[in-house]
Amino acid sequence: MTHKTKIKVGIVGATGYTGVELLRILTMHPQTEVCVITSRKDAGVAVTEMFPSLRGFLDDLRFAPPQEADLKQCDVVFFATPHGVAMSMARDLLDAGVKIIDLAADFRLKDEETFSRWYKMKHACPDLLAEAVYGQPETMRQQLKFARIAGMAGCYPTSIELGLLPLMEYERDHPGTFDLQTIIADSKSGISGSGKKADVSLIAAEMTDNFHAYGLKGHRHQPEIIQQLRLLSSSRNLDMTFVPHLLPTIRGIHSTIYVRFKDAGNPLDLQRLYEERFADEYFVDVLPAGSHPETRSVRGSNFLRLAVHRPAGKDLIVVLAVEDNLVKGAAGQAVQTMNIMFGLDEKSGLAWPALIP
Ligand SMILES: NC(=O)c1ccc[n+]([C@@H]2O[C@H](COP(=O)([O-])OP(=O)(O)OC[C@H]3O[C@@H](n4cnc5c(N)ncnc54)[C@H](OP(=O)(O)O)[C@@H]3O)[C@@H](O)[C@H]2O)c1
C-alpha cells in the first residue's frame, strides 16, 4: 500500500525525550503530518512554547489530554509513554483502523506471563501479543509490512541484537559454532535513556564525572534480548548476561558484546560475515577491520555502527556497537518501522548524518 496523501500521525506522550525526538524527525519527513500530540501535565500548552527548537515547523500544534485527544482521526499513533499506556488504548484505536507503534514494552514480549513478571502488571490485551510484530526493521521487515501493531525494540536490545545478528544467523545455519551459554553484553547508555524525569541520581552533580553499572539483579531488557536471540539463532538454550551502565553523556549507547567460538581454531571470516549480512542495510554500518566505533559518530542519526574483533586470533569474539538511544534506539527506528508499515521508502525522513562534535 502506498499513500497518496500525507499520513496523519498522533503521538501520545509527546513532551518526553522520545516524544520530542519523534516530533523533530517527523518535521523532516515529507509524507507525514503530525495532527495530535498529548500530555497530561502540559495539556493546552503550545508545542513551540515547550520546545522552541520546533518554532517554524509545528507552530499551530498544542498538547491535548490523552483521553480527550482525537487520536482516531490518525493513520498511526506512536506511544512514547511508559509501559502500560499503549495496551490500555490499543483496542479502541485498532477498531478505528489506526495502526499502533509503541516505544514502550507492552508489545515486545510474546509471553504474557513473562511480561507480567518483569513489568509487575497484568497485560490488558494478551490476545494482541501474537499479532504484534517486534519493531526491528533489519530482522522483521517482512512481518512489519502487514503489521497493525509494532512493539518497538528497546534501546539496549537494538544494539545487542543487531550487533549479534550475523553470529546468531550463522549459528542457526551451523548449530554448535558458538557457546550460547556465555554471551555477555556490557552496555553503556547516556542519561537521556532514563527519560525526562526528576530523579536525584540523574542530576548533574551525581552524574557528571562519574560512571557506574546498575540493574545486575535483572534488567527488564534481558528477557526481550533473550527472546530475540533465541528466535534468530533457533536455539532454545541460549542464555546471556547483560550488564547496563550509565554514562555521563546525554545521548548514545555503546555495547561491547562477547561471544566464544566453541572451537578455538574456527577459521570463520567474521569481517566478511558482518559485511555481507549488512550489505543491504542502509542504517547498519560495518566499520573496517580493527575499528573502534564512537558514540558521537551516530549522535542524532539513525545509524548503528559496528566493528567485529577477534583479539589475538583466540576463541573470543568482541563486537562493538554504537547507536543514538533516542534515534536508532527509539524514535528513528520507530519512524523506519512506520515507513515499512505504510509501504514508504524505509529511509524517508531519516537519511541524515550524525552531529559532530
Ligand atoms: N529514552 C530512551 O532512550 C528510550 C529508548 C527506547 C525506548 N524508550 C521507551 O520509550 C518510552 C518513552 O520514554 P521517554 O524516555 O521518552 O520517557 P519520558 O521522557 O519520561 O516521557 C514520557 C511521556 O509519556 C507521558 N506519559 C507518562 N505517563 C503517561 C500516562 N499514564 N498516559 C499518557 N501519557 C503519559 C509524559 O507526559 P505526561 O506525563 O504530561 O502525560 C511524557 O510525555 C518509555 O517506555 C521508554 O522505556 C525510551
The ligand as a Tripos MOL2 file, in Angstrom:
@<TRIPOS>MOLECULE
LIG
   48    52     1     0     0
SMALL
NO_CHARGES

@<TRIPOS>ATOM
      1 N1         14.6930    7.4230   26.4630 N.am      1 LIG1
      2 C1         15.1450    6.4820   25.6640 C.2       1 LIG1
      3 O1         16.3220    6.5000   25.2550 O.2       1 LIG1
      4 C2         14.2470    5.3590   25.2120 C.ar      1 LIG1
      5 C3         14.7110    4.4870   24.2260 C.ar      1 LIG1
      6 C4         13.8900    3.4490   23.7840 C.ar      1 LIG1
      7 C5         12.6370    3.2810   24.3500 C.ar      1 LIG1
      8 N2         12.2240    4.1280   25.3300 N.ar      1 LIG1
      9 C6         10.8860    3.9190   25.8850 C.3       1 LIG1
     10 O2         10.0290    4.9130   25.3240 O.3       1 LIG1
     11 C7          9.0360    5.2980   26.2670 C.3       1 LIG1
     12 C8          9.1450    6.8110   26.4880 C.3       1 LIG1
     13 O3         10.4330    7.1080   27.0030 O.3       1 LIG1
     14 P1         10.9240    8.5910   27.2730 P.3       1 LIG1
     15 O4         12.3410    8.4930   27.6530 O.co2     1 LIG1
     16 O5         10.5160    9.4700   26.1570 O.co2     1 LIG1
     17 O6         10.0310    8.9590   28.5810 O.3       1 LIG1
     18 P2          9.7610   10.3840   29.2320 P.3       1 LIG1
     19 O7         10.7920   11.3570   28.8010 O.co2     1 LIG1
     20 O8          9.5910   10.1260   30.6990 O.co2     1 LIG1
     21 O9          8.3490   10.8080   28.6140 O.3       1 LIG1
     22 C9          7.1630   10.1100   28.9030 C.3       1 LIG1
     23 C10         5.9800   10.7650   28.1950 C.3       1 LIG1
     24 O10         4.8080    9.9990   28.4520 O.3       1 LIG1
     25 C11         3.7650   10.8360   29.0040 C.3       1 LIG1
     26 N3          3.0570    9.9860   29.9840 N.ar      1 LIG1
     27 C12         3.5320    9.4990   31.1560 C.ar      1 LIG1
     28 N4          2.6150    8.7150   31.7460 N.ar      1 LIG1
     29 C13         1.5240    8.7030   30.9270 C.ar      1 LIG1
     30 C14         0.2470    8.0770   31.0050 C.ar      1 LIG1
     31 N5         -0.0880    7.2960   32.0390 N.pl3     1 LIG1
     32 N6         -0.6240    8.2740   29.9980 N.ar      1 LIG1
     33 C15        -0.3030    9.0680   28.9360 C.ar      1 LIG1
     34 N7          0.9030    9.7040   28.8180 N.ar      1 LIG1
     35 C16         1.8020    9.5150   29.8070 C.ar      1 LIG1
     36 C17         4.5170   12.0190   29.6070 C.3       1 LIG1
     37 O11         3.7480   13.1960   29.5970 O.3       1 LIG1
     38 P3          2.5880   13.4990   30.6640 P.3       1 LIG1
     39 O12         3.0380   12.9080   31.9740 O.co2     1 LIG1
     40 O13         2.4640   15.0000   30.6960 O.co2     1 LIG1
     41 O14         1.3620   12.8450   30.1130 O.co2     1 LIG1
     42 C18         5.6770   12.1830   28.6490 C.3       1 LIG1
     43 O15         5.2840   12.9620   27.5390 O.3       1 LIG1
     44 C19         9.3320    4.5040   27.5520 C.3       1 LIG1
     45 O16         8.5060    3.3740   27.5610 O.3       1 LIG1
     46 C20        10.7790    4.0970   27.3990 C.3       1 LIG1
     47 O17        11.1030    2.9000   28.0750 O.3       1 LIG1
     48 C21        12.9800    5.1750   25.7670 C.ar      1 LIG1
@<TRIPOS>BOND
     1     1     2 1
     2     2     3 2
     3     2     4 1
     4     4     5 ar
     5     4    48 ar
     6     5     6 ar
     7     6     7 ar
     8     7     8 ar
     9     8     9 1
    10     8    48 ar
    11     9    10 1
    12     9    46 1
    13    10    11 1
    14    11    12 1
    15    11    44 1
    16    12    13 1
    17    13    14 1
    18    14    15 2
    19    14    16 1
    20    14    17 1
    21    17    18 1
    22    18    19 2
    23    18    20 1
    24    18    21 1
    25    21    22 1
    26    22    23 1
    27    23    24 1
    28    23    42 1
    29    24    25 1
    30    25    26 1
    31    25    36 1
    32    26    27 ar
    33    26    35 ar
    34    27    28 ar
    35    28    29 ar
    36    29    30 ar
    37    29    35 ar
    38    30    31 1
    39    30    32 ar
    40    32    33 ar
    41    33    34 ar
    42    34    35 ar
    43    36    37 1
    44    36    42 1
    45    37    38 1
    46    38    39 2
    47    38    40 1
    48    38    41 1
    49    42    43 1
    50    44    45 1
    51    44    46 1
    52    46    47 1
@<TRIPOS>SUBSTRUCTURE
     1 LIG1         1 GROUP 0 **** ****
